[in-house]
């Protein structure tokens, strides 16, 4: 599954590693067996009996991706335990795929044969690898215009520097220089243990060390004297009833994954989350709380589906969290898949439906941001306090290059009610406060937390 990790890049790699992946194509048969091209995502799938094989395609290349084995009706499970569910229709030549830890579906269209590039080996020379790298971004990345980056200009500038004797180290440096101006935490280049990745300027990636430091600070300062405090989900979730008779609760979430100590499948993380929520959101507590602070300021992301699952415990009315679409044309970045509304349906059992203050900052990343976005339209009142989030929302694509390197990039947009995205700039707070700055630490201040307590007290 897409687990939360110590750095933004590792999060992206973990997500990509759980993709599908070895089979051979066969003539089309009834049901979902056969060959399929995915709308968006630059992907062709071969479903052959018990095997799902992914092919990563551009207009100049086709390389094998991951594989998964059939484990149920329309269900394929990879070596990481991640389930891909394929359902037929509407019609014989259409189908949908749902990757388990993600939200939404991906449309499939039946094709008669594999693209020609999928049927023969791809050269591994530096120029071919350059071309696959460039086309992978040119045909899938949605944000060149917003970032002010001329990707064709990048090709014109850097391709003449690549030749048959270009070393791996030199090529890695060229790829890194090409994506550097994007300042996109969901973009990375990997060659073995060598990795290039970066966050938005002025922000800090949510490392394990930062998470540990902040958690101790919050416990010592904000939660001192709390009548109840407990960690859940492998320490990724903390809940406390706040001291001082405020009637408020505090829920800290450092990631939407990593809820089990081992590399368990998504279902195990979901079970751990449910166990935590059942303990936190009891009937008694949901009735007496008059305000809830949700702290996402250090959140490395993970599974969007787990975020939606939490949102379902925070409403008594169904609503649309956001709509999701993917870029869907190799040369026209303005063409996308049909936006799919992602809905929040109230969960069974006790739910908290009162006022919420969400604390965010530049270290609120990926699924931490989609969860923040999922609370924007929540009935019952939600106010954001702190700093803008990181500004990366999409699932990440892992693109294999012919020479064995890997490109990581986003291709999706998460749309708000106005049809806009928060990519690049992040989701802004309603109330701006400093978040874990050197001065805040030095003076033992937590301005965003204190503002949230005050705001919720007034709402109560």
N, C-alpha and C positions, 0 to 999 in steps of 0.2 A: 504494500500500500504506500501511498504518499505520506511518509512519516515526517514529523517535525524533527529537525536535527540541529547541530550546533551552529551551522552556518547556512546562509541562504543558498550557496552553491550546493552543499551536500544535500540539502533538501531537494533541490532540483534533480540531482543525480539519483537520489533514492527513488524519487517519483518515476524517473525514466526507466530505472532498472527493473521496475515492476511491470513493464509493458509486455504485450503478448510475444510469442516467437517461434518450428522447423517442420515443414510439410512440403509436399509436391502437389501441383495442380492436377485436377482431373476434370473430365467433361462435366458440365452442369447437370445436377440431379435435382429431383424435387426437394422441397424444403430449403434449407439454407446452405447445403453443400454447393460448392462451386467457387467462382471467382467474383470478388466484389471490389469496387472502388469507393472509398469513403469520401463524402462531401467534405471538403476542407481536409486538413491534416496530412496531405501528401502521402496517402497510405492506400495500398492495395492489400486485400486479404485473400488467402486461399483457405477454404474450409473443406477438408478432405477426410470424411469419416470421423476419426477421433482426434484430428489435429487442426489447429488454427496456426497458420503461418503468416506473419506480417512481412510486407515488402515496403521499404521506404523509397518513394519515387519522387523525382523531379523531372523537369522537361529534358534533362540530359543524362539521367542516371536512374538506376534501380538497384538497391541493395537489400539483402535479407535483414529483417529485424528480428524480433523475438518470436517465440512459439509458445503454445499452450495446448494442454491435453483436455479432451472432452471429459467432463466429470458429472454431467447431468444433461437434461433436455435443454439444448441451446446454451449450455454453460461450459466454459473452457477455463481451466485453472493453470497458471504458470508455475514455475519453480518457486516463486515467492509466496504462493498461496493466493495471489490476486485473481479474482474471478472476472471474466469478460462474458457478458450475456448477450446472445444474438437472438433476435426474434424476427420471424418472417413478416412481410407485408408492410404497407398495403400493396397487394398485387404480387405476382410471382417474381418480379424483377426488382423489388424493393425489400429492404430489411433495415433493422436498427441494431446498433451495438451500444451497450452500456458498460463502461468500465467501473467496477465496483466502488472504488474510493472516491470517484468523481461525482458530480451532479450532472444531470441531463443525459441526452442520448446523441449518438452520432449516426447520421443517415448513410446507408449503403445502397449502391446501385450495382446490379449484376452486370458483369462484362463477359465477353465470350472467350477471351484469351488474355494471358499476361502481356503487359507491355513488352515490346521487343527487348528493351534494356534489361528486363528481369531474367531473360533466358540465356544470358552469356556473362562471363566474368567482367567486372569493371576494372580497367587498368588502375594500378596503385601508384602511379607516378605523381610527383608534386603538382603538376598543372591540372591533372584530372581531379585530384583532391581539392584543389583550389576552386575549380568550377563547381563541384558538388557543394562545397561550403557556401560559395556565393549564391548559388541558385536556391539552396535550402532557405536562406534568409530572404532572398528576393521574392520567392513564391509564397512565403508563409508569414513573415514578420509584419504586423499591422501598423507599426508606429513610427516608420521612418519620417513621415511628414511632421508628425507631432514633435519628434526629437530634432528636427532640422538636419537630418543626415541624408546626404545624396549617395545612395547605395551604388548607383551606376558609376558615379565618380570614384567610389572606393575601388571598384573593379578596374577602371581605367588607370588608377594610380598604382595599384599593387600587383595586378597580374603580370605586367612586364618584368617585375622583380622575381618572378617564379620561373624556374627552369629545371631541367632534368637533374641537375646537381644540387638543387636547393636542399639543405639539410632539414631534418625534422625540427630541430631547434629554431632554425630560421623561419620555417613555415608556421610553427606555433606562434612565434613573435609577430608575423604578418597577420595571422588571424586575430590575435589579441589586439593589435593596433586597429584593425578594421572595426571591431565591435566596441572598442573603448569609448567612443563618443556617445554611445547609446546610454551609458550609465543606467543599465537595466539589470536589476538583481536576479532576473530570470534568464539572463543571457550568460553563457559560459563557454569556454573552450577547454577541452581536456585532452591530454596526451599522457596516459599512465598516471603517475602521481603529480604531474605538472598541471596546474589548473589556473586559468585566468577568469576572475569574476570580480564584480564590484557592485557597490550599492549606490543609491542616489547621493550626490555630494551633500555633506553636512549631516549624514545619518550614520548609524553604527549597526552592523549586522548583529543579530541576536545570538551570540555565542553562548556556550555552556557556562563559561566563566562569568560573563555579564549577567546571565540569568541567576546564577548562584549568588552573586554580589547583591543584586537588586532584591532577590527574595529575602535574604538575611536583613537587609535594610528595612524592608517593609514590615517584616515580622517584629523587629526590634523597635521600630518607631510607630508604625500605624496600628499594629495589632497587639501591642503590649497591653496586657490585662484583658484580652478578649475572653469572654466567658466560654467560648467554644471555638476551637480551631482544629482543622484536620487536613492532612494531605491525602490525595486520591490519585489513581491512575498513574502509578509509578512516579509520583511526585510532580506530574505535569499540571495538576489541578490542586488548588488550595481554596478551602472555604473557611470563613470565620464570621461569627456574629460579632459585630463591632462593640467595643467597650463604651461605657458612658451612658448606657440607656438610650441610645439613639434609635433603636428599633431597626437599624440598617444591617444589611449583610454585605460581605465582601467576597467576590469570586475571582480568583486569579487563574488565568489559563495561559500557560507558556507555550502551548502547541496543540495542534489538532491531530495528534498521533503520538507514537511513543508511549502509549498507555500500558504496554506490557513490557517486562524486562527483556524479552527475547524478540526475535524478528517474526512475530506472529502475523497471521493473515488479518485482513480488515475486520472480520467478524469478532475476533478476540478483542480488538481495540474498542469496537462498538459495545461489546458486553462490559468491558471495564468502565466505559463512559456511563452506561446505564446504571451500573452499580453505584457509581459516584453520585449521579443525579438523583437516584432513588434515596440515597442517604441525606443529601443536601436539601432537596426540595420536598420535604415531608409535608403532610397536610397541615400539621401544626405550624411549621415555619412559614409556609407560603401564606397562611392566614394572618400571622402576626407581623411579618415584614412590612415596613412602610417605605422601603427604598433598598435598591441593590446596586452596588458598585461592581462592575465587571472590568477587571484590569487586564488589558491586552498589550501593555506598553512594551513588554519583552515577549514577543510571540513569533516563533520561527515558521509558522504555517503548518501545513499538513494536508488533511483531507477536508475538502469543502463540504462533503456529505456529513461529516461529524459536526461541523458548524451548524448546518441546517437542523441536525438532530437536536442540538442544544436550543436553537431558536424555537423549536416546537414545544419546548417546556416553558416558554416565556410568553405565551399568548393564548387567549381563549377564542380567537377569531382567525380564520385562514386569511392569508394575504400572499402577495407575490414579493419574494425577496429581491429578485433581480431577473434580468433576462440574459441568456448566454448565447453568443454566436461566435463563429470562427471565420477567419479569412478564407475565401473560397474561389480564388482565381489567381493563376500564376503571374499575370502581368497587371491586373487591375486591383490595387489594394482597397478600392471602394466597394468591392463585391464580397458578400458574406453569406454564410448559411442563414436560414430563417431563424430569427431569434426565438429561443425556447424559454418560456417563463419558468422559473424555478420557484415552486410554491412552498410555503410553510403551512403545515396542517397541524392544528393543536394536538398534542400528545394525549394519550389516555392517562388518567391519574392526576395527582396534584400538579398544578402549574403556578408559576409566579407571574402575575399580570400587572403588577404595580410599576411605579417609576423606576427607570434604570439610568445610571450614569456610566458611560463607557469611557475608559481611559485609554488613549492611543498615543503613539509617537512614531518616529521614524524607524524604530525597531519592531513595529507591528507589520508583519510581512505576509503576503500571499493569502493562505486560508484565514489568517488573522484579519486580513482586510475584507475578504468575502463575507466573513461572519459579521464584521462591523457593518458592511453594506446591507446584510440581511436584516439588521436591526433598525435601519433607517425608517422603513415604513411600518414598523411594528406598532400595533395598537397598544395603548397604555402609556406611551410617553418614553422617549429615549433621548438623552442629551449626551453629546460627545465633548470630552474635555481633554486638553493636552496639546499635542502637536499633530500635523498631518501624518498619515500612515506612509509606508514606503512607496507605494504606487505600482505594485505588480500583482496581478490577479489571475492570470491565465494558468491553466495546467501547463506543464512544460513538455516540449517535444525533445526527445533525444534522437539526434540524427547521426548515424554512423557515416564516417568518411572512408573512402577506399583504402587509405593508408593506415587505418586503425585508430585515428583520432576521433573525437566526438564533439559535435556542436550541440549546445543546449539553447533553446529559444522558445518564446511563447508564440501562440497564433490565435488566441481567443480574446474576446472582449466581454466584460461583464457590464451590462447596461443598466443605468438607473431609470427611474420613471420617465425622465425626459429624453431617454435614448442616448445619453452621454456616458462616458467612462471616466474613471478616476486614475487611469494609468498615467504614470509619470509624475503627476503632482501628488497623488495620494488623496485619501478622503480627509477633508479639512475638519477641524473641531468646531463646535459651536462657541466654545469658550477656550481661549488660548492660554496655556500655562506652560512653564518650563518643565521638561521631563528628564530627570536624572542627569542634570548637568553637574559639572565639577562644583559649582557654587552651591547647588542644592545638596549634594553629598557633604560638602565641607560645613555647611551651616545646619545640617540635619533637617532639611526642609523637604517636604513632599507637597508642593503647591497644588498639583493636579488632584491628589487625593483629598487634601483639605477642602478644595473648592467643591469637589463632588459631595463630601459630607454636608457642606453648607447648603448646596443647591437642593439636595434631597430632603434635608430638614425643612426647608422652606416649602417644598412641594408637599411634604407630609402634613 
